[in-house]
Amino acid sequence: MKSVAVFCGSSEGASPVYREGAQKLGHELAERNITLIYGGASVGLMGAVADAVLEKGGKVVGVLPHFLQTREIAHNHLTELIVVDSMHERKAKMAELADGFIALPGGPGTLEEYFEIFTWGQLGLHDKPLGLLNIEHYYDALITMFDHIAAEKFMQEKYRSMVLVDTTAKGMLDQFAAYNAPAVKTYLTEDRT
């Protein structure tokens, strides 16, 4: 694995433990010589994970829409900053550059990015691992929701298993190293799920 995209908040959240978790992920990526692909901002958990990679001598590629660059949130010290025209282009470029995807705590934008890449995996548009870094139980309710979706037969169990969860960066990246994608989603199955 050469690169990992990280989706996360542009704020630091209510607890300093979220920033600490972002920094630990950044350090772990740098130590494993894995390039960080992220949203290109200098603020919030986005800035924290990028700064942590850079302070350990790692590589960071930011992908930022032009309209956010003009709001003065672009990180000025990245290995590379790719400026695109739209949020759609940003997600497509991050997906193209990354070998895996991790969601740190974040808000609706983080969840939207995570769900889109999860859906693309179900449809066979990629076979890359994706995980929730469950810092301080941030994603417990979402994990429960995934279990409920599978139990109610709106998601096949093999796709529920795509949701990798860990509380540590090391554990998450170890899971990524052992990941095997499930078969591509079909709609013509005996049980119609």
N, C-alpha and C positions, 0 to 999 in steps of 0.2 A: 504494500500500500504506500503510494507516494504522496497522496494529497487527501485531505478531509475538509469538506465544507461544514462550517458551523453556523447554525441559525441561532440567534439569541437576541435579547432585548437591547434597545438603544438607551435604556435606563439601567440603573444598577439594582433596582428592586428594593424591597423593604428591609432586607437583612444583609449585612456584610458578608455572610457566608456564600452568597451567590457570586460575588466578585472573587472571593477566594477560590471557589470552584472553577470559575472561568480561568483564573490564573494557573491553577493546577493543570487544567486541560492544555493550556498554552505551553506550559513547561514540558508536559509529557509528549506533546506533538514535536516540539523542538528536539527533545532527547532521542526520539525515534526517527529523526530526520524526515518527518512528514510535513509537507507544506500545508499551511492553513489557507483555505479559501473562505472568504467571508464577505460581508456586506460593505466593507471599505470605510466604515465610520470610525471616528476617534472617541466616541462617547459611549457611555454605558458598559454593559458586558461585552459589547462588540469591541470597544477600545481596550478593555481589560485583557481579553484573550489575545488580541493582536500584539499588545505591548509585551505580554508574557512570552510569546513566541520570539519576538524580536530581542528581548533582553537575554535570551539563551542562545542567540545567534541563528535562529531558525528563519525560514522563508515565509513571507506572508503576501498573498495576492488578494487585493480588495477589488470588489466589483460594485460600482456605485452608479446609480442613475445621475445624469447631469443635474437634474433639479435639486438633488440633495447636496451635490458638490457646491452649488451656489449658495446653499444655506450655511456654509462654512463648517460642515461636520466631517469633511473628508480627512482621513488620516494622512499626514504629510510625510511619514517616514517608512512607508511600506517598501517591500522588495519590488512590487509592481502594483499600480492602481489602474484598473481598466474602467473607463467611463463609458456607459451605455445610455441609450435614449429612454428606456422605460424599465419599470419593475419586471415586466415579462421577460425582457432581454436579460436582465440581471439574473433571474432564476435559471434561465436556459444556459447562460454562460457558466454559472456556478455548477450546474449539473454536468456540463460538458467537462469542466476542469477537475472535478472531484472524483475520487475513488470510493468515497463513503460520505455519510451525512450524520451529523450529531446536532440535536437540539438541546441547548442549554435553556434555563428558564428565560421566558420572554412572554410577550403579549400576543395579540391577534396576528401580527405580522409574522412572528416566529411560528405560530401554529399553522398559518396559511402556507408558509414555505414547507414546513414539515409534511403537512397533509398532501400537498401536491406531489412531492417527491415520493411519498408513500404510495400514492395512487399510481404514479408512473411505474413503480416497482411491481405492483400487482398486475399491471397491464403488460409487463415484459419490456417496457421501454428502457429499463436498465436492470442490472442484476447486482447492484451495489448494496452494501449493508447500510442500515439506518438505525440510529439509536436515540433514546431519550436519556440524557444524563440527569438522573433524578436526585439533584442536590436538595438536601433538607426536605425530602418527600414532595418536592414541588409538583411532580407529575403523577402522584398517586391517584388523583381523581380521574385523570385521563387514562391511565392504565386500567382502572376499574371500568371505564367506559368502553375501552377496547374489548375487555372480557365480556361485557354486556352485549356489544354488537355481535361478537362471535356466538354467544349463547343464543341470541335471538335470530341467528342464521342470516344476518346481513353481511357477514364476512366469513369466508372459509377459514377453518382453523390453521391451515398452512400459511395463510396471510397474517393471521394473528401472531404467528411465530416470527414474522419479519420484524416485529417491534422489539428490538433489543433494548434492554433496560439495565442500567448499572448505576451505582452511587459514586463510583470513582472513575477517573479518566483512564487509569491503567486497566481496570476491569473492562471498560467499554472497548478500548482498543484491542485488548486480547480477544474479546468476542468478535470484533471485526476481522481479525486475522484468521479465525476459524469459520467464518460465515460461508454458508452455501445457500444460494437463493432457491426459493421454491419454484415449482413449475409455473409456467405462464398461465394466467387466469383464462378459463374457458367458461362458456355459458351452457354448454351442452353436456351436463353431467347427469348421472342417474338420479341423484337427489336434488338436482336443480339449485345447488348452493354454490 
